[in-house]
Each structure stands twice: as structure tokens, then as C-alpha cells.
Amino acid sequence: MTTYHRRSYGNVAARVIAGVGALFAVIEVIYILLVLFGANAGNAFFRFMQSIAEPLALFFPGLFPIDNPNLSVIVNYGLAAVFWLVVTGLIARLVD
């Protein structure tokens, strides 16, 4: 019976970890879309999303020198989104 509870807790922890990774990836994708669609950089929502997306992007912004600003945002923040999905997915599998 203890094994069942341990498995259940591991399953919940794995779901939470994967959910956090998905949330981080969604934040990055929303920021990418805001930039691509030319959202007003002075808007409070844009600034809020930017203030969350930039730290979550870790070391990816500037990793590849790309002259096109839109392509740069797609590549750099897109890589961060994929990074969060992969890393949290691997951690979730270890916990589960």
C-alpha cells in the first residue's frame, strides 16, 4: 500500500514539474507572438510579459547573432521554450 502512495505522489510531482515547464514555454511563445505582431512596447501587458520572458530565456538571447530582429526573437526565445519543455519533461520522468 505504501508503494501505491509513493507512486501517486511521484505522479503528482511529475505532473506539476511538467506543468511548470509548459507554463514557462507558453510565456515564451506569448512573448514571441507579441513581438512578431508588433505589440506596443509601452503597453503594460507587453512589459509584464517581457519582464517574465527575458529571465526565463536564460542564456539563449544573443546566442546566435541574427540580423533580422523578428527571426532573432523566434530563434532565441523559441529555443528557450523548447529547452523548458525538454528539461522539465526529463525531470518529470525521473520523478515519476
C-alpha positions as CSV (number, residue, x, y, z in Angstrom):
1,M,0.0,0.0,0.0
2,T,2.9,2.3,0.7
3,T,4.2,1.8,-2.9
4,Y,0.8,2.9,-4.2
5,H,1.0,6.2,-2.3
6,R,4.6,6.8,-3.3
7,R,3.8,6.2,-6.9
8,S,0.8,8.5,-6.6
9,Y,2.9,11.3,-5.1
10,G,5.6,10.8,-7.7
11,N,2.9,11.1,-10.4
12,V,1.6,14.3,-8.9
13,A,5.1,15.8,-8.7
14,A,5.8,14.8,-12.2
15,R,2.7,16.5,-13.4
16,V,3.5,19.6,-11.5
17,I,7.0,19.7,-12.9
18,A,5.8,19.2,-16.5
19,G,3.1,21.8,-16.0
20,V,5.6,24.4,-14.8
21,G,7.7,23.7,-17.9
22,A,4.7,24.0,-20.1
23,L,3.8,27.3,-18.4
24,F,7.3,28.7,-19.0
25,A,7.2,27.6,-22.7
26,V,3.8,29.3,-23.1
27,I,5.1,32.5,-21.6
28,E,8.0,32.4,-24.1
29,V,5.6,31.8,-27.0
30,I,3.3,34.6,-26.0
31,Y,6.2,37.0,-25.9
32,I,7.3,35.8,-29.3
33,L,3.9,36.4,-30.7
34,L,3.7,39.9,-29.1
35,V,7.0,40.9,-30.7
36,L,6.1,39.4,-34.1
37,F,2.7,41.1,-34.3
38,G,4.2,44.4,-33.3
39,A,2.6,44.9,-29.9
40,N,3.1,48.3,-28.3
41,A,6.3,48.0,-26.3
42,G,4.9,50.7,-23.9
43,N,1.8,48.6,-23.1
44,A,1.7,47.3,-19.5
45,F,0.8,43.8,-20.6
46,F,3.7,43.7,-23.1
47,R,6.1,45.0,-20.4
48,F,4.8,42.4,-18.0
49,M,5.3,39.5,-20.4
50,Q,8.7,40.8,-21.3
51,S,9.7,41.0,-17.7
52,I,8.8,37.4,-17.2
53,A,10.1,36.1,-20.6
54,E,13.5,37.6,-20.5
55,P,14.7,35.9,-17.3
56,L,13.2,32.6,-18.4
57,A,15.1,32.8,-21.7
58,L,18.3,32.3,-19.7
59,F,21.4,32.4,-21.9
60,F,19.6,32.0,-25.2
61,P,19.1,35.6,-26.3
62,G,22.2,36.6,-28.2
63,L,23.4,33.0,-28.5
64,F,23.1,33.2,-32.3
65,P,23.9,36.6,-33.9
66,I,20.9,37.1,-36.3
67,D,20.5,40.4,-38.1
68,N,16.7,40.1,-38.6
69,P,15.1,41.1,-35.2
70,N,12.0,39.0,-35.7
71,L,13.9,35.9,-36.6
72,S,16.2,36.6,-33.7
73,V,13.3,36.6,-31.3
74,I,11.8,33.4,-32.8
75,V,15.1,31.5,-32.6
76,N,16.3,32.7,-29.2
77,Y,13.1,32.7,-27.3
78,G,11.8,29.6,-29.2
79,L,14.9,27.7,-28.1
80,A,14.2,28.7,-24.5
81,A,10.6,27.4,-24.8
82,V,11.9,24.1,-26.2
83,F,14.6,24.0,-23.5
84,W,12.0,24.3,-20.7
85,L,9.8,21.6,-22.3
86,V,12.7,19.2,-22.7
87,V,14.3,19.8,-19.3
88,T,11.2,19.7,-17.2
89,G,10.0,16.7,-19.2
90,L,13.2,14.8,-18.4
91,I,13.0,15.8,-14.7
92,A,9.3,14.8,-14.6
93,R,10.2,11.4,-16.0
94,L,12.9,10.9,-13.3
95,V,10.5,11.9,-10.6
96,D,7.7,9.6,-11.9
